[in-house]
Amino acid sequence: MGKKQHQKDKMYITATEWREQYGGKRKKQETTFKRLPFHCCALSLQTFTHPYCTKDGHVFDLSAIVPFIRKYGINPITGEKMDSKSLFKLNFHKNSEGKFHCPVLYRVFTDNSAIVAIKTSGNVYSLEAITELNLKPKNYKDLISSEPFKKSDIITIQDPQKLEKYDMSTFHHIKEKIKLVDEEDEEARKSSTYTLKSTSAEASATLSELAETYVAPSTKDEKKKEEGEEDLPKYYHSSTTGEVSRGFTSTAAPRATRNLLQQRDMDEVVYEEVKQKSYVRLVTSLGDINLELHSDQVPKTCHNFLLLCKRGYYNDTIFHRSIRNFMVQGGDPTGSGQGGESAFGGTFADHFKPNLTHTGRGVLSMANRGPNTNTCQFFITYRSCNHLDNKHTVFGRLVGGLKVLDEMENIATDSKDRPTSEIKLKSAHIFVDAISDKREELINAEKDRKKALKDAETAKELEGITLESEAKTVSEGVGKYIGKKKLKHIETLQPEGAKRTKVLKSSVTGLRDFSAW
Protein backbone atom coordinates (compact mmCIF):
# COMPACT_ATOMS: atom_id res chain seq x y z
CA MET A 1 0.00 0.00 0.00
CA GLY A 2 1.72 3.27 1.01
CA LYS A 3 0.94 6.92 1.53
CA LYS A 4 0.92 7.82 -2.22
CA GLN A 5 -1.36 5.03 -3.41
CA HIS A 6 -4.11 7.43 -4.49
CA GLN A 7 -1.94 10.15 -6.06
CA LYS A 8 -3.11 9.31 -9.59
CA ASP A 9 -6.79 9.41 -8.62
CA LYS A 10 -7.16 13.06 -9.68
CA MET A 11 -10.38 14.72 -10.80
CA TYR A 12 -8.84 16.35 -13.88
CA ILE A 13 -6.81 15.44 -17.03
CA THR A 14 -3.59 17.01 -18.14
CA ALA A 15 -2.96 18.70 -21.48
CA THR A 16 -0.84 15.74 -22.64
CA GLU A 17 -3.63 13.27 -21.81
CA TRP A 18 -6.16 15.44 -23.64
CA ARG A 19 -3.89 15.63 -26.71
CA GLU A 20 -2.78 12.00 -26.86
CA GLN A 21 -5.78 10.06 -25.50
CA TYR A 22 -8.92 12.14 -25.87
CA GLY A 23 -8.74 13.57 -29.40
CA GLY A 24 -7.11 16.91 -28.73
CA LYS A 25 -4.94 18.81 -31.18
CA ARG A 26 -1.88 16.79 -32.09
CA LYS A 27 1.45 17.76 -33.55
CA LYS A 28 1.97 17.52 -37.28
CA GLN A 29 3.42 14.24 -38.42
CA GLU A 30 7.03 14.54 -39.38
CA THR A 31 8.27 13.46 -42.80
CA THR A 32 9.64 9.98 -43.30
CA PHE A 33 13.17 9.60 -42.03
CA LYS A 34 15.66 8.33 -44.61
CA ARG A 35 18.88 7.36 -42.91
CA LEU A 36 22.22 7.24 -44.70
CA PRO A 37 24.18 4.05 -43.83
CA PHE A 38 27.64 4.64 -42.41
CA HIS A 39 29.31 2.80 -45.31
CA CYS A 40 27.79 5.07 -47.99
CA CYS A 41 29.02 8.30 -49.50
CA ALA A 42 26.91 11.29 -48.43
CA LEU A 43 27.09 12.74 -51.96
CA SER A 44 26.62 9.78 -54.31
CA LEU A 45 24.57 7.80 -51.72
CA GLN A 46 26.43 4.63 -52.77
CA THR A 47 28.97 2.42 -51.01
CA PHE A 48 32.30 4.22 -50.91
CA THR A 49 35.57 2.77 -52.18
CA HIS A 50 37.98 5.57 -51.16
CA PRO A 51 36.41 7.19 -48.05
CA TYR A 52 37.36 10.73 -46.97
CA CYS A 53 35.88 12.59 -44.01
CA THR A 54 35.28 16.16 -42.79
CA LYS A 55 35.69 17.45 -39.24
CA ASP A 56 31.90 17.12 -38.78
CA GLY A 57 32.03 13.37 -39.50
CA HIS A 58 30.49 13.43 -42.99
CA VAL A 59 31.99 10.68 -45.17
CA PHE A 60 32.44 11.10 -48.94
CA ASP A 61 33.93 9.06 -51.71
CA LEU A 62 37.02 10.64 -53.26
CA SER A 63 35.78 10.20 -56.85
CA ALA A 64 32.55 12.08 -56.00
CA ILE A 65 33.58 14.88 -53.63
CA VAL A 66 36.65 16.22 -55.50
CA PRO A 67 34.82 17.15 -58.75
CA PHE A 68 31.94 18.58 -56.67
CA ILE A 69 34.26 20.88 -54.68
CA ARG A 70 36.04 22.02 -57.85
CA LYS A 71 32.77 23.07 -59.42
CA TYR A 72 30.73 24.44 -56.49
CA GLY A 73 33.27 24.91 -53.64
CA ILE A 74 30.73 24.11 -50.90
CA ASN A 75 29.98 21.31 -48.49
CA PRO A 76 27.22 19.19 -50.11
CA ILE A 77 25.68 18.50 -46.68
CA THR A 78 25.65 21.92 -44.98
CA GLY A 79 26.05 24.24 -47.96
CA GLU A 80 28.97 26.08 -46.34
CA LYS A 81 32.22 26.86 -48.14
CA MET A 82 34.70 24.02 -48.19
CA ASP A 83 37.94 23.08 -49.91
CA SER A 84 39.66 19.74 -50.42
CA LYS A 85 42.26 20.49 -47.72
CA SER A 86 39.64 20.05 -45.00
CA LEU A 87 39.22 16.38 -45.93
CA PHE A 88 41.27 13.56 -44.42
CA LYS A 89 41.46 9.92 -45.45
CA LEU A 90 39.70 7.16 -43.49
CA ASN A 91 41.14 3.68 -43.02
CA PHE A 92 38.29 1.21 -42.56
CA HIS A 93 39.26 -2.36 -41.64
CA LYS A 94 37.43 -5.48 -42.85
CA ASN A 95 37.27 -8.99 -41.47
CA SER A 96 37.61 -12.25 -43.41
CA GLU A 97 33.97 -11.99 -44.51
CA GLY A 98 34.51 -8.55 -46.02
CA LYS A 99 32.52 -6.65 -43.36
CA PHE A 100 33.71 -3.44 -41.67
CA HIS A 101 34.80 -4.02 -38.07
CA CYS A 102 36.83 -2.51 -35.24
CA PRO A 103 40.50 -3.55 -35.58
CA VAL A 104 40.89 -3.69 -31.78
CA LEU A 105 37.68 -5.32 -30.49
CA TYR A 106 36.95 -7.16 -33.77
CA ARG A 107 33.27 -6.27 -33.55
CA VAL A 108 31.40 -5.85 -36.82
CA PHE A 109 30.02 -2.36 -37.38
CA THR A 110 26.23 -2.14 -37.68
CA ASP A 111 23.68 0.67 -37.87
CA ASN A 112 23.60 0.67 -34.06
CA SER A 113 27.37 0.88 -33.52
CA ALA A 114 29.09 3.99 -32.20
CA ILE A 115 31.94 4.61 -34.66
CA VAL A 116 34.73 7.18 -34.36
CA ALA A 117 37.88 8.03 -36.33
CA ILE A 118 41.24 9.51 -35.36
CA LYS A 119 41.95 12.53 -37.56
CA THR A 120 45.77 12.26 -37.45
CA SER A 121 45.96 8.62 -38.56
CA GLY A 122 42.58 8.15 -40.22
CA ASN A 123 42.00 4.81 -38.50
CA VAL A 124 38.39 3.95 -37.63
CA TYR A 125 37.50 2.33 -34.29
CA SER A 126 34.49 1.66 -32.13
CA LEU A 127 33.78 4.28 -29.46
CA GLU A 128 34.13 1.67 -26.71
CA ALA A 129 37.73 0.89 -27.73
CA ILE A 130 38.72 4.58 -27.69
CA THR A 131 36.97 5.18 -24.38
CA GLU A 132 38.49 2.21 -22.54
CA LEU A 133 42.00 2.32 -24.02
CA ASN A 134 42.56 6.03 -24.72
CA LEU A 135 40.26 8.36 -22.82
CA LYS A 136 40.08 6.66 -19.43
CA PRO A 137 43.84 5.95 -19.08
CA LYS A 138 44.56 9.30 -20.81
CA ASN A 139 46.69 7.53 -23.41
CA TYR A 140 46.34 9.82 -26.44
CA LYS A 141 48.15 7.63 -28.95
CA ASP A 142 46.68 5.76 -31.88
CA LEU A 143 45.99 2.13 -31.01
CA ILE A 144 47.61 0.86 -34.23
CA SER A 145 50.17 3.39 -35.44
CA SER A 146 50.93 4.96 -32.02
CA GLU A 147 50.62 8.46 -33.51
CA PRO A 148 49.85 11.11 -30.86
CA PHE A 149 46.50 12.94 -31.14
CA LYS A 150 44.37 15.39 -29.20
CA LYS A 151 40.93 14.83 -27.80
CA SER A 152 39.58 17.18 -30.46
CA ASP A 153 40.97 14.84 -33.15
CA ILE A 154 38.35 12.21 -32.30
CA ILE A 155 35.73 12.51 -35.06
CA THR A 156 32.33 10.84 -34.66
CA ILE A 157 31.41 8.86 -37.77
CA GLN A 158 28.19 7.35 -36.41
CA ASP A 159 26.28 8.04 -33.20
CA PRO A 160 23.13 5.90 -32.82
CA GLN A 161 21.80 8.37 -30.23
CA LYS A 162 21.94 11.34 -32.63
CA LEU A 163 20.64 10.31 -36.03
CA GLU A 164 19.61 13.78 -37.24
CA LYS A 165 22.97 14.21 -38.94
CA TYR A 166 22.34 11.17 -41.16
CA ASP A 167 18.88 12.22 -42.42
CA MET A 168 19.24 12.41 -46.22
CA SER A 169 16.25 14.75 -46.54
CA THR A 170 18.25 17.49 -44.76
CA PHE A 171 21.27 17.31 -47.08
CA HIS A 172 21.88 20.57 -48.91
CA HIS A 173 22.58 19.03 -52.32
CA ILE A 174 19.34 17.02 -52.17
CA LYS A 175 17.11 19.89 -51.02
CA GLU A 176 18.56 22.28 -53.62
CA LYS A 177 18.81 19.53 -56.29
CA ILE A 178 22.47 20.27 -56.89
CA LYS A 179 23.93 17.65 -59.17
CA LEU A 180 27.36 17.23 -60.69
CA VAL A 181 26.98 16.58 -64.42
CA ASP A 182 29.88 15.33 -66.50
CA GLU A 183 30.85 17.16 -69.68
CA GLU A 184 29.98 14.07 -71.69
CA ASP A 185 26.47 14.05 -70.23
CA GLU A 186 25.99 17.72 -71.11
CA GLU A 187 27.05 17.07 -74.69
CA ALA A 188 24.83 14.00 -74.83
CA ARG A 189 21.79 16.08 -73.83
CA LYS A 190 22.39 18.41 -76.76
CA SER A 191 22.70 15.62 -79.32
CA SER A 192 21.17 12.14 -79.09
CA THR A 193 23.89 10.74 -81.38
CA TYR A 194 26.78 11.95 -79.23
CA THR A 195 27.36 8.54 -77.64
CA LEU A 196 27.54 6.88 -81.07
CA LYS A 197 30.79 8.55 -82.11
CA SER A 198 32.77 5.52 -80.97
CA THR A 199 30.51 3.03 -82.79
CA SER A 200 30.41 1.90 -86.38
CA ALA A 201 28.95 3.87 -89.26
CA GLU A 202 26.17 1.30 -89.52
CA ALA A 203 24.77 2.29 -86.12
CA SER A 204 24.73 6.02 -86.88
CA ALA A 205 23.15 5.39 -90.28
CA THR A 206 20.48 3.26 -88.64
CA LEU A 207 19.59 5.99 -86.13
CA SER A 208 19.44 8.67 -88.81
CA GLU A 209 17.11 6.47 -90.80
CA LEU A 210 15.04 5.92 -87.64
CA ALA A 211 14.52 9.66 -87.17
CA GLU A 212 13.56 10.22 -90.82
CA THR A 213 11.58 7.23 -92.04
CA TYR A 214 10.43 5.23 -89.02
CA VAL A 215 6.68 4.72 -88.67
CA ALA A 216 5.18 2.87 -85.73
CA PRO A 217 3.69 -0.48 -86.86
CA SER A 218 0.01 -1.13 -86.54
CA THR A 219 -1.39 -3.52 -83.95
CA LYS A 220 -2.12 -6.09 -86.64
CA ASP A 221 1.54 -6.22 -87.65
CA GLU A 222 2.61 -6.63 -84.04
CA LYS A 223 0.47 -9.75 -83.60
CA LYS A 224 1.95 -11.74 -86.48
CA LYS A 225 2.60 -15.37 -85.68
CA GLU A 226 6.15 -16.59 -85.49
CA GLU A 227 7.56 -19.07 -87.98
CA GLY A 228 6.31 -22.64 -87.57
CA GLU A 229 8.63 -25.35 -86.39
CA GLU A 230 8.06 -27.32 -89.58
CA ASP A 231 9.79 -24.61 -91.64
CA LEU A 232 12.93 -24.50 -89.51
CA PRO A 233 16.19 -26.01 -90.77
CA LYS A 234 17.85 -28.66 -88.66
CA TYR A 235 21.42 -28.50 -87.41
CA TYR A 236 23.49 -31.21 -85.77
CA HIS A 237 26.39 -31.55 -83.36
CA SER A 238 29.47 -33.59 -84.21
CA SER A 239 28.59 -36.00 -81.37
CA THR A 240 25.86 -38.66 -81.40
CA THR A 241 22.85 -39.10 -79.14
CA GLY A 242 24.41 -42.18 -77.51
CA GLU A 243 21.29 -44.31 -77.92
CA VAL A 244 23.25 -47.32 -79.23
CA SER A 245 25.66 -47.40 -76.30
CA ARG A 246 22.82 -46.97 -73.80
CA GLY A 247 20.83 -49.77 -75.38
CA PHE A 248 23.89 -52.03 -75.35
CA THR A 249 24.94 -51.43 -71.73
CA SER A 250 21.59 -50.86 -70.00
CA THR A 251 18.66 -53.23 -69.67
CA ALA A 252 16.28 -50.33 -68.99
CA ALA A 253 17.06 -48.38 -72.18
CA PRO A 254 15.40 -49.45 -75.43
CA ARG A 255 17.54 -51.22 -78.03
CA ALA A 256 18.90 -49.08 -80.84
CA THR A 257 21.00 -50.10 -83.84
CA ARG A 258 21.62 -46.69 -85.46
CA ASN A 259 23.86 -43.87 -84.24
CA LEU A 260 22.08 -40.55 -84.82
CA LEU A 261 23.78 -37.18 -84.62
CA GLN A 262 22.54 -34.97 -81.80
CA GLN A 263 20.29 -32.20 -83.10
CA ARG A 264 21.02 -28.57 -82.11
CA ASP A 265 18.42 -26.05 -81.08
CA MET A 266 17.56 -23.49 -83.77
CA ASP A 267 17.90 -20.55 -81.35
CA GLU A 268 21.36 -21.74 -80.34
CA VAL A 269 22.53 -21.55 -83.96
CA VAL A 270 20.91 -18.15 -84.48
CA TYR A 271 22.61 -16.73 -81.38
CA GLU A 272 26.01 -17.77 -82.73
CA GLU A 273 25.38 -16.18 -86.14
CA VAL A 274 24.05 -12.77 -84.99
CA LYS A 275 26.68 -10.05 -85.54
CA GLN A 276 24.57 -6.87 -85.45
CA LYS A 277 22.89 -4.61 -82.88
CA SER A 278 19.14 -4.24 -82.38
CA TYR A 279 17.23 -1.00 -81.77
CA VAL A 280 14.00 -0.40 -79.85
CA ARG A 281 12.00 2.73 -79.03
CA LEU A 282 10.07 2.99 -75.75
CA VAL A 283 7.17 5.44 -75.82
CA THR A 284 6.60 6.77 -72.28
CA SER A 285 4.29 9.37 -70.78
CA LEU A 286 7.29 11.75 -70.55
CA GLY A 287 8.64 11.17 -74.07
CA ASP A 288 10.45 8.65 -76.27
CA ILE A 289 13.56 6.65 -75.31
CA ASN A 290 15.76 4.98 -77.94
CA LEU A 291 17.67 1.86 -76.89
CA GLU A 292 20.54 0.00 -78.52
CA LEU A 293 20.55 -3.72 -77.65
CA HIS A 294 23.76 -5.78 -77.61
CA SER A 295 22.23 -8.69 -79.53
CA ASP A 296 25.66 -9.59 -80.90
CA GLN A 297 27.07 -10.22 -77.39
CA VAL A 298 24.15 -11.29 -75.15
CA PRO A 299 21.67 -12.59 -77.74
CA LYS A 300 19.39 -14.61 -75.45
CA THR A 301 18.74 -11.69 -73.09
CA CYS A 302 18.07 -9.38 -76.05
CA HIS A 303 15.84 -12.03 -77.66
CA ASN A 304 13.75 -12.17 -74.48
CA PHE A 305 13.33 -8.37 -74.48
CA LEU A 306 12.50 -8.25 -78.22
CA LEU A 307 9.91 -11.03 -77.98
CA LEU A 308 8.16 -9.29 -75.08
CA CYS A 309 8.11 -6.03 -77.06
CA LYS A 310 6.60 -7.85 -80.07
CA ARG A 311 3.84 -9.36 -77.96
CA GLY A 312 2.94 -6.00 -76.41
CA TYR A 313 3.90 -7.30 -72.98
CA TYR A 314 5.22 -3.90 -71.86
CA ASN A 315 2.30 -1.87 -73.18
CA ASP A 316 0.55 0.29 -70.55
CA THR A 317 2.94 -0.77 -67.76
CA ILE A 318 4.59 1.62 -65.29
CA PHE A 319 8.06 2.28 -63.94
CA HIS A 320 7.34 1.18 -60.38
CA ARG A 321 10.69 2.07 -58.77
CA SER A 322 12.98 5.10 -59.05
CA ILE A 323 15.99 5.97 -56.88
CA ARG A 324 17.82 9.22 -57.49
CA ASN A 325 21.48 8.82 -58.48
CA PHE A 326 20.86 5.10 -58.95
CA MET A 327 18.29 3.76 -61.44
CA VAL A 328 14.66 3.53 -62.63
CA GLN A 329 13.03 0.08 -62.89
CA GLY A 330 10.06 -1.16 -64.90
CA GLY A 331 8.73 -4.02 -67.02
CA ASP A 332 6.41 -5.60 -64.44
CA PRO A 333 2.85 -5.98 -65.81
CA THR A 334 1.45 -6.06 -62.25
CA GLY A 335 3.22 -2.83 -61.27
CA SER A 336 4.26 -4.29 -57.91
CA GLY A 337 7.82 -5.32 -58.72
CA GLN A 338 7.05 -8.97 -57.84
CA GLY A 339 5.36 -10.25 -61.01
CA GLY A 340 6.09 -11.12 -64.62
CA GLU A 341 7.87 -13.92 -66.45
CA SER A 342 10.27 -14.22 -69.37
CA ALA A 343 9.33 -14.76 -73.00
CA PHE A 344 10.55 -18.36 -72.70
CA GLY A 345 8.42 -19.05 -69.62
CA GLY A 346 9.76 -18.90 -66.06
CA THR A 347 13.32 -17.58 -65.66
CA PHE A 348 16.57 -17.83 -67.61
CA ALA A 349 20.27 -17.68 -66.78
CA ASP A 350 22.58 -14.66 -66.52
CA HIS A 351 25.05 -13.84 -69.28
CA PHE A 352 27.98 -11.62 -68.30
CA LYS A 353 30.58 -10.05 -70.58
CA PRO A 354 33.75 -8.33 -69.32
CA ASN A 355 33.22 -5.35 -71.64
CA LEU A 356 29.55 -4.86 -70.68
CA THR A 357 29.54 -3.09 -67.31
CA HIS A 358 27.30 -0.64 -65.44
CA THR A 359 29.50 2.32 -66.38
CA GLY A 360 27.91 5.67 -67.23
CA ARG A 361 24.39 6.99 -67.46
CA GLY A 362 21.70 5.15 -69.42
CA VAL A 363 22.90 1.53 -69.10
CA LEU A 364 20.09 -1.00 -69.75
CA SER A 365 20.26 -4.08 -67.51
CA MET A 366 18.10 -6.94 -66.24
CA ALA A 367 16.52 -6.92 -62.78
CA ASN A 368 16.49 -10.21 -60.88
CA ARG A 369 15.90 -11.82 -57.49
CA GLY A 370 19.30 -13.54 -57.42
CA PRO A 371 21.61 -15.53 -59.72
CA ASN A 372 19.95 -16.88 -62.89
CA THR A 373 16.47 -15.51 -62.10
CA ASN A 374 15.93 -13.13 -65.04
CA THR A 375 12.34 -12.62 -66.17
CA CYS A 376 10.90 -9.47 -67.78
CA GLN A 377 11.86 -6.60 -65.48
CA PHE A 378 14.67 -4.24 -66.46
CA PHE A 379 16.22 -1.00 -65.22
CA ILE A 380 18.09 2.00 -66.64
CA THR A 381 20.91 3.52 -64.58
CA TYR A 382 21.11 7.21 -63.65
CA ARG A 383 24.88 6.92 -63.09
CA SER A 384 27.67 4.34 -62.88
CA CYS A 385 26.81 1.34 -60.68
CA ASN A 386 29.95 -0.82 -60.80
CA HIS A 387 28.84 -2.78 -57.72
CA LEU A 388 26.15 -4.42 -59.92
CA ASP A 389 28.69 -5.91 -62.36
CA ASN A 390 28.52 -9.73 -62.62
CA LYS A 391 25.22 -9.60 -60.71
CA HIS A 392 22.88 -8.16 -63.35
CA THR A 393 23.09 -8.78 -67.10
CA VAL A 394 23.83 -5.65 -69.14
CA PHE A 395 22.12 -5.97 -72.54
CA GLY A 396 21.79 -2.44 -73.93
CA ARG A 397 22.22 1.29 -73.49
CA LEU A 398 20.39 4.54 -74.03
CA VAL A 399 21.18 6.27 -77.35
CA GLY A 400 18.40 8.86 -77.36
CA GLY A 401 16.09 10.51 -74.83
CA LEU A 402 18.45 11.68 -72.07
CA LYS A 403 16.11 14.57 -71.27
CA VAL A 404 13.32 12.06 -70.64
CA LEU A 405 15.62 10.17 -68.28
CA ASP A 406 16.36 13.43 -66.44
CA GLU A 407 12.65 14.06 -65.98
CA MET A 408 12.21 10.54 -64.57
CA GLU A 409 14.98 11.13 -62.05
CA ASN A 410 13.53 14.45 -60.89
CA ILE A 411 10.10 12.98 -60.08
CA ALA A 412 9.56 12.70 -56.33
CA THR A 413 9.14 9.28 -54.71
CA ASP A 414 7.52 7.98 -51.52
CA SER A 415 9.12 5.96 -48.73
CA LYS A 416 9.01 2.79 -50.88
CA ASP A 417 10.80 4.51 -53.84
CA ARG A 418 7.61 4.53 -55.93
CA PRO A 419 7.17 7.68 -58.06
CA THR A 420 4.42 9.92 -56.70
CA SER A 421 3.34 10.79 -60.26
CA GLU A 422 2.92 7.81 -62.59
CA ILE A 423 5.61 7.16 -65.22
CA LYS A 424 3.83 5.08 -67.85
CA LEU A 425 5.35 2.93 -70.59
CA LYS A 426 2.74 3.25 -73.33
CA SER A 427 4.27 0.99 -75.97
CA ALA A 428 7.52 -0.49 -77.30
CA HIS A 429 8.36 -0.43 -81.00
CA ILE A 430 11.13 -2.46 -82.64
CA PHE A 431 13.11 -0.72 -85.35
CA VAL A 432 15.84 -3.32 -85.97
CA ASP A 433 15.54 -6.95 -84.80
CA ALA A 434 18.87 -8.56 -85.66
CA ILE A 435 17.86 -11.93 -84.18
CA SER A 436 14.66 -12.33 -86.22
CA ASP A 437 16.47 -11.14 -89.35
CA LYS A 438 19.19 -13.75 -88.91
CA ARG A 439 16.58 -16.43 -88.20
CA GLU A 440 14.73 -15.58 -91.42
CA GLU A 441 18.03 -15.53 -93.32
CA LEU A 442 18.88 -19.07 -92.21
CA ILE A 443 15.40 -20.32 -93.08
CA ASN A 444 15.61 -18.83 -96.58
CA ALA A 445 19.06 -20.35 -97.04
CA GLU A 446 17.67 -23.76 -96.12
CA LYS A 447 14.83 -23.39 -98.64
CA ASP A 448 17.32 -22.48 -101.38
CA ARG A 449 19.47 -25.47 -100.45
CA LYS A 450 16.52 -27.87 -100.71
CA LYS A 451 15.58 -26.41 -104.06
CA ALA A 452 19.14 -26.89 -105.31
CA LEU A 453 19.06 -30.53 -104.19
CA LYS A 454 15.97 -31.22 -106.27
CA ASP A 455 17.40 -29.62 -109.40
CA ALA A 456 20.88 -31.17 -109.09
CA GLU A 457 21.74 -34.12 -111.30
CA THR A 458 23.97 -35.64 -108.63
CA ALA A 459 21.47 -35.54 -105.76
CA LYS A 460 22.80 -38.77 -104.24
CA GLU A 461 26.27 -37.27 -103.78
CA LEU A 462 24.80 -34.29 -101.93
CA GLU A 463 23.14 -36.35 -99.19
CA GLY A 464 26.08 -35.80 -96.83
CA ILE A 465 25.55 -32.03 -96.45
CA THR A 466 25.31 -30.87 -92.83
CA LEU A 467 21.78 -29.47 -93.18
CA GLU A 468 19.38 -32.43 -93.59
CA SER A 469 15.63 -32.53 -93.24
CA GLU A 470 15.92 -35.87 -91.46
CA ALA A 471 18.19 -37.09 -88.67
CA LYS A 472 21.59 -38.30 -89.89
CA THR A 473 22.76 -41.86 -89.47
CA VAL A 474 26.48 -42.18 -88.96
CA SER A 475 26.64 -45.89 -89.80
CA GLU A 476 25.29 -49.22 -88.66
CA GLY A 477 26.33 -52.87 -88.65
CA VAL A 478 29.72 -54.45 -89.34
CA GLY A 479 32.34 -52.35 -91.12
CA LYS A 480 31.03 -49.03 -89.82
CA TYR A 481 34.59 -47.71 -89.61
CA ILE A 482 35.23 -48.27 -93.33
CA GLY A 483 34.30 -45.33 -95.55
CA LYS A 484 31.66 -45.72 -98.25
CA LYS A 485 34.06 -44.55 -100.97
CA LYS A 486 36.50 -47.38 -100.13
CA LEU A 487 33.70 -49.95 -100.32
CA LYS A 488 32.67 -48.70 -103.77
CA HIS A 489 36.30 -48.83 -104.89
CA ILE A 490 36.63 -52.48 -103.77
CA GLU A 491 33.47 -53.48 -105.67
CA THR A 492 34.77 -51.91 -108.89
CA LEU A 493 37.96 -54.00 -108.75
CA GLN A 494 36.00 -57.27 -109.34
CA PRO A 495 34.92 -58.09 -112.90
CA GLU A 496 31.23 -58.03 -113.69
CA GLY A 497 30.89 -61.75 -114.52
CA ALA A 498 33.14 -63.02 -111.78
CA LYS A 499 31.61 -65.28 -109.16
CA ARG A 500 32.39 -64.82 -105.55
CA THR A 501 34.27 -67.81 -104.11
CA LYS A 502 33.17 -69.25 -100.82
CA VAL A 503 35.69 -69.39 -98.02
CA LEU A 504 35.84 -72.85 -96.42
CA LYS A 505 35.98 -72.97 -92.67
CA SER A 506 39.03 -74.64 -91.20
CA SER A 507 38.48 -77.65 -89.00
CA VAL A 508 41.54 -76.87 -86.88
CA THR A 509 40.59 -75.62 -83.44
CA GLY A 510 43.80 -74.02 -82.21
CA LEU A 511 44.54 -70.67 -80.72
CA ARG A 512 44.34 -69.03 -84.17
CA ASP A 513 40.76 -70.13 -84.93
CA PHE A 514 37.78 -69.48 -82.64
CA SER A 515 35.00 -70.66 -85.02
CA ALA A 516 34.28 -73.80 -82.99
CA TRP A 517 33.58 -71.84 -79.77
Buried (B, 14 or more C-beta within 10 A) or exposed (E): EEEEEEEEEEEEEEEEEEBEEEEEEEEEEEEEEBEBEBBBBBBBBBEBEBBBBBEEBBBBBBBBBBEBBEEBEBBBBBBEEBEEEBBBEBBBBEEEEEEBBBBBEEEBBEEEBBBBBBBBBBBBBBBBBBBEBBEEEEEBBBBBEEBEBEEEBBBBBBBEEEEEBBBBEBBBBBEEEBBBEEEEBEEBBEEBBBBBEEBEEEBBEBBEEBEEEEEEEEEEEBEEEEEEEEEBBBBBEEEBBEBBEBBEEEEEBEEBEBBBBEEEEBBEBBBEBBEBBBBBBBBBBBBEBBBBBBBBBBBBBBBBBBBBBBEEBBBEBBBBBBBBBBBBBBBBBEBEBEEBBBBBEEBBEBBEEEEBBBBBBBBBBBBBEEEEBBBBBBBBBBBBBEEBBEBBBBBBBBBBBBBBBBBBBEBEBEEEBBBEEEBBBEBBBBBBBBBBBBBEEBBEEBEEBEEEBEEEEEEEEEEEEEBBEEEBEEEEEEEEEEEEEEEEEEEEEEEEEEEEEEEEEEEEEEEEEEEEE
